[in-house]
Amino acid sequence: MEELLAGSASKVVDLVIASGVTLRGKVRSVSGGVAVIEDEDGRTFHVSVAHVAAFGEAAHTNSRPGFIA
């Protein structure tokens, strides 16, 4: 998973964490089992790669996974 996320560097992705939480943001870096994600508000999140259940490149729409529009 770490290599796959590292291949998405500088892309906006949707991450699904094992707990069911969804996070959208730009992949800034991935190393040591930690992905650094910056969301659209400029906040930085450090996510354990071991807890990422799924991810994919984000569609640029106003709807977001996990939210009812």
Contacts in CASP RR format, 6 or more apart in sequence:
PFRMAT RR
TARGET T0000
AUTHOR 0000-0000-0000
METHOD contacts of the structure
MODEL  1
MEELLAGSASKVVDLVIASGVTLRGKVRSVSGGVAVIEDEDGRTFHVSVA
HVAAFGEAAHTNSRPGFIA
1 49 0 8 1.000
1 50 0 8 1.000
1 52 0 8 1.000
2 30 0 8 1.000
2 32 0 8 1.000
2 33 0 8 1.000
2 35 0 8 1.000
2 49 0 8 1.000
4 55 0 8 1.000
5 13 0 8 1.000
5 27 0 8 1.000
5 30 0 8 1.000
5 35 0 8 1.000
5 49 0 8 1.000
5 52 0 8 1.000
5 55 0 8 1.000
6 27 0 8 1.000
6 30 0 8 1.000
6 31 0 8 1.000
7 27 0 8 1.000
7 30 0 8 1.000
8 27 0 8 1.000
8 55 0 8 1.000
8 56 0 8 1.000
8 57 0 8 1.000
9 27 0 8 1.000
9 28 0 8 1.000
9 29 0 8 1.000
9 30 0 8 1.000
10 26 0 8 1.000
10 27 0 8 1.000
10 28 0 8 1.000
11 26 0 8 1.000
11 27 0 8 1.000
11 57 0 8 1.000
12 24 0 8 1.000
12 25 0 8 1.000
12 26 0 8 1.000
12 57 0 8 1.000
12 58 0 8 1.000
12 60 0 8 1.000
13 24 0 8 1.000
13 25 0 8 1.000
13 26 0 8 1.000
13 27 0 8 1.000
13 37 0 8 1.000
13 55 0 8 1.000
13 56 0 8 1.000
13 57 0 8 1.000
13 58 0 8 1.000
14 22 0 8 1.000
14 23 0 8 1.000
14 24 0 8 1.000
14 25 0 8 1.000
14 55 0 8 1.000
14 56 0 8 1.000
14 57 0 8 1.000
14 58 0 8 1.000
14 64 0 8 1.000
14 65 0 8 1.000
15 22 0 8 1.000
15 23 0 8 1.000
15 24 0 8 1.000
15 25 0 8 1.000
15 35 0 8 1.000
15 37 0 8 1.000
15 47 0 8 1.000
15 52 0 8 1.000
15 54 0 8 1.000
15 55 0 8 1.000
15 56 0 8 1.000
16 22 0 8 1.000
16 52 0 8 1.000
16 53 0 8 1.000
16 54 0 8 1.000
16 55 0 8 1.000
16 65 0 8 1.000
17 23 0 8 1.000
17 47 0 8 1.000
17 51 0 8 1.000
17 52 0 8 1.000
17 53 0 8 1.000
18 51 0 8 1.000
18 52 0 8 1.000
18 53 0 8 1.000
19 51 0 8 1.000
20 53 0 8 1.000
22 64 0 8 1.000
22 65 0 8 1.000
22 66 0 8 1.000
23 37 0 8 1.000
23 39 0 8 1.000
23 45 0 8 1.000
23 47 0 8 1.000
24 39 0 8 1.000
24 40 0 8 1.000
24 58 0 8 1.000
24 64 0 8 1.000
24 65 0 8 1.000
25 37 0 8 1.000
25 38 0 8 1.000
25 39 0 8 1.000
25 40 0 8 1.000
25 58 0 8 1.000
26 37 0 8 1.000
26 38 0 8 1.000
27 35 0 8 1.000
27 36 0 8 1.000
27 37 0 8 1.000
28 36 0 8 1.000
28 37 0 8 1.000
28 38 0 8 1.000
28 44 0 8 1.000
29 35 0 8 1.000
29 36 0 8 1.000
30 36 0 8 1.000
30 49 0 8 1.000
32 49 0 8 1.000
33 48 0 8 1.000
33 49 0 8 1.000
33 50 0 8 1.000
34 46 0 8 1.000
34 47 0 8 1.000
34 48 0 8 1.000
34 49 0 8 1.000
35 46 0 8 1.000
35 47 0 8 1.000
35 49 0 8 1.000
35 52 0 8 1.000
36 44 0 8 1.000
36 45 0 8 1.000
36 46 0 8 1.000
36 47 0 8 1.000
37 44 0 8 1.000
37 45 0 8 1.000
37 46 0 8 1.000
37 47 0 8 1.000
38 44 0 8 1.000
38 45 0 8 1.000
39 45 0 8 1.000
62 69 0 8 1.000
63 69 0 8 1.000
END
